[in-house]
Amino acid sequence: MGHESAKNQQLEDHYFGAIPSRVEAFMQDLEIECHMLGIPVKTCHNEVAPNQFEVAPIFEETNLANDHNLLLMSVMREVARRHNFRVLLHEKPFKGVNGSGKHNNWSLGTDTGVLLFAPGKTQKENLQFITFIVNVMAAVYKYNGLLKASISSATNGHRLGANEAPPAIISIFMGKQISEVLEKLAESTSDDVLNMSGKSGLKLDVAQIPEILMDNTDRNRTSPFAFTGNRFEFRAVGSSANCASAMIALNAAVAYQLQDFKKKVDALIANGKEKPQAILSVVKDLITESKDICFDGNGYSEEWKEEAKRRGLDCETSVPLIFDSYLKDDVVKMFEQTHVFTQVELQARNEVKWEIYTKKIQIEARVLGDLAINHIVPVATRYQSLLLDNVFKIKSLFPAEKSELIATQDMEVIEKIAFHLLTIKEKVHAMVEARKVANKIENEREKAIAYHDTVAPQLDDIRYHIDKLELMVDNEMWPLPKYRELLFIR
């Protein structure tokens, strides 16, 4: 038992993860490098997937945080190599295993340090809190397609909606307590709310928000945009992405929404309404108009996809088509009036986005074609030949009935290998032909769409048959690291 136990421990050490001391040394080195460069980060910690870790930056102003995030990605790569590791920033390096992303914790504050997403103890403070929460909700509702476009890419497209990643439909999780407050507020009259004294705060449980939020932790991990106490968490950003794209879209949309909100409130005040009544009137309208963006259920379910369509939310999954949201009339107007981008700049940026998408799929297709034809097919064929040779030897040594019994399994494997090899060759040929057709398209948008519709699907098909061969071919012969080796063997 002692020998067997030691053997099991040896196998466990061999197959499950890197040596802890090496990981700890890497993390310590990373923290030292970040400290020297002025990048504020918390300690790394394990995540769900094997050898997956999360680095938690400390909050700071958006521009600076974004610069530090990009610098951190570079530092991670360099430090990892010093420890004989490799950092994978691809959003979905392994199918069926949790991918990687960035959770952008986003909040707003005044230049005097007042946090606008934190409830207070007075009527005015809670009215301010509700006002900003609802305006964010309205902005995300009006520009949910744009926000999805801001985080979309060829690689992030593999991650969204799979294995604890947010779905490819933008919605907001408010939590039960805040949702109930907003619902009651929408159904109330302004007089009901404002007749309460300042000490009591707002009616309809708004005065109880501070106490409620102390235990209002977010339990919905399927939400791409969740309110998590004193901030919103935009979870759909990809691990290899520059966060600036998402933050530009979100900040511009909220700024434009707040401008529109102020115009409506000012118009009501000009018509004789008191300021608090005017604010509440517009807030109530926004809650009613934007409630379809709020969803506290399972974002992975098929029912939600159907419900989201019914609500009019953007459900597009084709990345090239998702980019079209940047050029919609209301989005162009929003960017121009906030002086962020002109229409010409948006068109130019989209040309680049479509071209990048095409190049990524094109490179993946070429690499996969080369691996399949020049590495996988020859090795699988050689293994198949060894099995055939073994079958012939068995039949020459044993009587027909006995040899048939002994060679049955080998024959089954030979037939399966033949099927997968034939299919791989056919699909690689089809992929190459589809790429040739797509490459002749001059319009970048149409070329990207062609790559998405006709080339990318071939990658999944080819990969499926190669994965099957990986499970059959001898480990010693297989030319690439197998998945279990990449994930578990140090």
N, C-alpha and C positions, 0 to 999 in steps of 0.2 A: 504493500500500500504506500509505503514511504517513497519507493522508487517511482510508482505510478503518479503519485501526487507531485513529485518534483518534475516529472515529464510533462504533466498537464500545465504546471506553472510555466515551464519553459515555452510550451506552445502558446500559452496566453501572452507571455511577454513578447513572443515573436510576432504575433498577429495583431495585437491591439495597441496601435498608436506608437508615437515616438517616446523615447525615454523621458520620464518627467523632468529629470535634472537638465536635460538639453532644452526642453521647452521653457523651463523656468529661467535658464540662462539667457535664452533668446528674449524672453519678456523683459527681464531686468535690463539687458543691453538696449532694447527698444525704448524703455522708459528713460534711460540715461540719455540716449541720443535725442529724444523728444525734449527733454528738459534743457539740454544744451542749446537746442534750436529754438526754444521758447514756444514749443507746441504743447498746450495744456491737455494732457490726457490722464484718464484714470487707469488703473491696472487692467490688463487683459484678463478675460475669463473664457472658459470653455463654452461652446455653443452646442447645438443639437447634433450636427453631423460629426463623423469621425475626424479628428484633427482640425476642427473648425473652431475659430476663436473670434472674439469680438473685442475691439478696442473702443472705449467710450471716451470721446473728447469732452472736455469741460466747456460749458456754454460761453460764448462771447459774441460780439457783433458779427452779423452775417458775413460781411465782406472778409473780415479777418478769419472767421471760422472756415470759410470756403478755401482761402489760401492755405491755411494750416492743414486742412484735410488733404489737399493735393500734395503738399509737402510730406505729410505723413505716409501717403501711399508710396512715395519714392523711398523714404527712409525704411519702411517695412521691407521693401524688396532688397535693399542693400544689407540690412542687418540680418535678414533671413539667409542670404547667401554666405555670410560670415559663419553661420552656424550649420551650414550644409542643409538648409531647408529651402523650399521654394514657396513663395506666397502666390496663391491663385486668386486673382481679383475678378475672374470670370463669374458672371452671375449664376451660372448653372453648369459647373464642370462635370457633374455626375448626375445622370438621369435617375430619378427615383429617390434622391437624397436631397436634404435641405440645401437650397442655394444660398447665395450671399447678397446682401443689400445694405443700403445705408438708411438709417432712420433719422430723418431731419426733424429734430425737436425745435419747433418754430413758435416764437412768441413775439408780442409787441409791448413796447414800453415807451413812456414819454422821455423827453430829454432831461427831465428832473428825477427819473428813476421810478416812476409810477408804473407798476405792472398792470396792463389793461385786461389781461385774462385771469386776474385774481379777484374773486368777490370780496366785498368789504362788510363793514358793520353798519353802514348808514344807507338810507334810501338812495342817495346820490351815487354812492360807490357801487351799489348793486345794479342800479340803472345803467351805469357806465359799463359794468361787466357784461350785462345782458346785451347791451347795444353792440359791443364789439364782437361778442360771440356770434350774434345773429348776422352781422355784416360779413363775417368770414363765411358763415354758412351760405349766405346769398352769393358770395363771390365764387365759392367752390361749385355751387349749383349752376350758375350761369356759365362758368368756364371749365366744367369738368372734363370736356374733351381736350381743351388746351393743356390742363394739368397732366392728363394722361400722355399727351404728345411730348410734354417736357421731360418725361422720364422714360420714354420709349426708345428702344434700340434693338438691334438684331440679337444681342446677347440677353438683354433684360426680358425680351419676349419669351425666352425659354423658361424664365423664372416665375413670371406673374401667374398666379393661380395654381401653383404647384408646390406641394410640400411646405406648408406654413408661410408661403409668400402671399402678399396681398393679391386679390383678383385684378383682372384687367378692366375693372369697372370702378370708377372713382365714386366713393360714397363717404359719408361722415358718420363716425360713431361718437355719439354725445354721452352715452351712459343713461341709465334709467332715470336718475334724479334730475339731471339737466333736461332731458327730454320731457319729463312730466312738467317741469317748471315752464318750458317753452309752450307746451300744449295748453296749459291753463292760462298762460298769458295771452295766447292767441284768442282764446274764447272769452276773455274778460273784457270789461269796458275800462276806459282810461280812468274814470271816476272811481271805480272799485279799487284800483291799484293805488291811486294817489291820495285817497282819503286817509291813509295810515300816517301816523306821526313818524318823524325822522328817526326817533329812538327805536321804533319797532321795525324799521326797514320797510321794504315792499311787502305787499300781501302775497298770497298764492305761494307761500313757502320760499319765496326768494330770500327772505330774511334768514332762512336756515341754510342757505348755500354754503357758508363757511364750514359749518359743522358737518354737512353732508359730504363735502369734498375731501374731508380728512380721510375718509375711507372709500373714496370713489376711484379705486384703482381700475385700470382698463383690463377687462377680462376677455375682450374680443380681439384675438390676434389675427383675425381674417380681415380687419378693416384697413384700408390703405391710408385713411386720414382720420385719426382718432384724437378726441380731446382727452388729455391725460392729466388733468388737474389744473395747472396754470399755463398750459401750452397745448398746441396741436402737434401731433406726430405724423409726419408725412413719410410713410413706410415704403412707398413704391419705388424710390430711387435705387438705381442699380449700383452694385459694389464697385464697378469700374468707372462709374459716371463722374463727371464734374457736376457737383451739386448746384452750380450757378444756374444751369438751365431751369431746374425746378424752382429755385428761389426767385429768379427773375419773373417767371410766370406767376407764381403765387403772390409775390409782393405787388406786382403791377395790377393784378386782378383785384386784390383787396384794396389797394389805393384808389383804383377807379370806382369801386363799389362805395367806398367811404365818401368820395367826392359826390357821387350821385345821391347818397343818403343825405348829405348836408344840404344839397340843393332842394330836396323834397321837404326837409325839416324847415329850412329857411322860408320856403313858399308857404307852408302852413302858418308859421309865425307871422309872416306878412299879412296873412288873412285873418289875424286876430287870435290865434291859438297861443296858449302859454307854452313855453319851451318844453317842460316835461311832458305835457299832453301831446305836443307835436312829435317829440322823439318816440313816445310809446305808440303813437298812431302808425308811424312809418315802420317801427320795429314789428308790430303785429302783422302788417301787410307783408313784410319780408318773411316772417315765419310761415305764413300761409303759402306764399309763392314758392318758397324754397324747401318745404318739408319733404319733398320727394328725394332730396339728396341724403336725408338721414336714414340710416339703416343699422340696426343693432344686432342683426341675425348673422347666419352663417354665409359669408361671402363666397365660399367655395361651392355652394349648392347650385344645382341646375335650376331650382325654383327661383333663386335670386336672379339668375340671368334673364329669365322670362319676366320677372317682376320689374327688373331694371329697364327692360325694353318698354314695358307698359308705362313706366314713369317718364320715359323720354330721355333717359341717360345714355351717354355714348357707350355703346357696347362693341365697337369695332375692335377686331383683334389683329388685323393686318397692319404691321408697323408702317409701311409706306403710306397707307390710307389714313392712319392715325395722324401722320404729320400734316395732313390737309387742314387740320384744326387751326394751325397757325395762320392760314390764309383766309379764314372765314371773315365775312364783313365785320361782324361785331368784335372779333378779336383784333383785327387790323385797326379798327376805330379805337379800341381800348388802348392798344400799345401806342398809337399815334397821339392820343389825347393825354396820355401820361408821359409823353416825350421819352419813351423807352426805345422803341423801334419805329422806323417808317415802313411803309408797305414794301418799298424796294429792298430794304434791309431784311425784312421777313422773307421775301421771295428768294433772296440770295442765300440766306441761312438754310432755307428748306432745300435748295439745290444741293448744298453741302450735305445735309442730313440724308437725302436720298442717295447721293453718291457714296457716302460712308456705308450705308446699309448694303448697297450693291457690292461694294468692295469686300465687305466682311463675308457675305455669303459666297462670293466668287472665290475668295481665298480658301474658305472652308471646303468648297466643292472640289477645288483643284487638289488640295492636300488629301482629302478623303479618296478621291479617284486614284491618286498615286499610291497611297497606302493599300487600297483594296487590290489594285491590279499588280503592283510590283512587290508587295510584301505578303499580304494575307492570302491571295489566291495561290501563289507558288508554294507557300508553306503548307496550306491545307491540302493542296494536290499531292505534295510529297508525303504527308501523313496518310492520306488516302491510299497512296501507292504501297506504303508499308503494311497497311491493313490488307490490301489485296494480295500482297506477297504472302502474308501470314495465312490467309484463307487458302491460297493455292497449296501451301506446304501442308496445311491440315488435311486437305482433301487427298493429298498424295500419300499421307501417312496412315490415315484412318479409313475404315470402311465407310461407304457412302452414307449409311444411316447415322453413324456416330459422328462423322465429319460434319454432316448437315447440322446436327445438334450443337456441336462445339462452335461452329463458325457463324451461327445465326446472328449473334449480337454484333459481330464485326461486319457482317453483311448489312445489317440495319444502319450502322454508323456510316458505312461506305455510301449507301443510298442517300442518307441525309446530307452528307457532305456534298455529294454530287448535286443535289437539289439546291443547296445554298450557294454553291459555286456558280452554277448556271444562272441563278437569280441575280447574284451580285454582278456578274458580267453584263447581263441584260440591263440592269438598272444603272450601272455606271455609264454604259453607252447612251442610255436615254438621258441621263443627267448631262453628259457632254453635249449632246445634240440640243437640249433645252438651253444650255448656256450659250451655244453658238447663236441660236435664234435671238436670245435676249441681248447679246452683245451688239447686235446690229441696230438695236433701238437707240436713237440719238437722244430722245427726251429722257432726262434723268428720272423723272417721276414714273414714267411708263416702264423704264428699264427696271427700276426697283420693284415695281409691282410684278413684272414678269419673273424676276428672280424669286420673289416671295411665293408666287403662285405655281411656278413650274420647276424651279431648281431646288428650293429649300425642302419641299416634301420628299424629294428623292434622297436627301441626306438621311432622313429618318428611316426610310425603307432599307437603304444600304446598310446603315448602322445596325438595324434589327438582325439582318442575316449574318453580319460579322460577329455580333454578340453571341449568336447561336454557335458559330464555329469556335469561338473562344472557349466555350464550355466543352467542346469535343476534342480539340487538338491538344496533343501532348504539351505540357508546360515547358519542357526543355526546348521544344521546337518553335513555340509561339514567339514571333519576333518583337512583340511589344509587351510592356508591363500589363498584367491583367488587372481588372478593377479591384479585386481584393488586395492585390499588392499595392496599388496606388493609395487605397484607403486605409489599410490596416498594417502593412508591414513597414517597419522603420528602415 
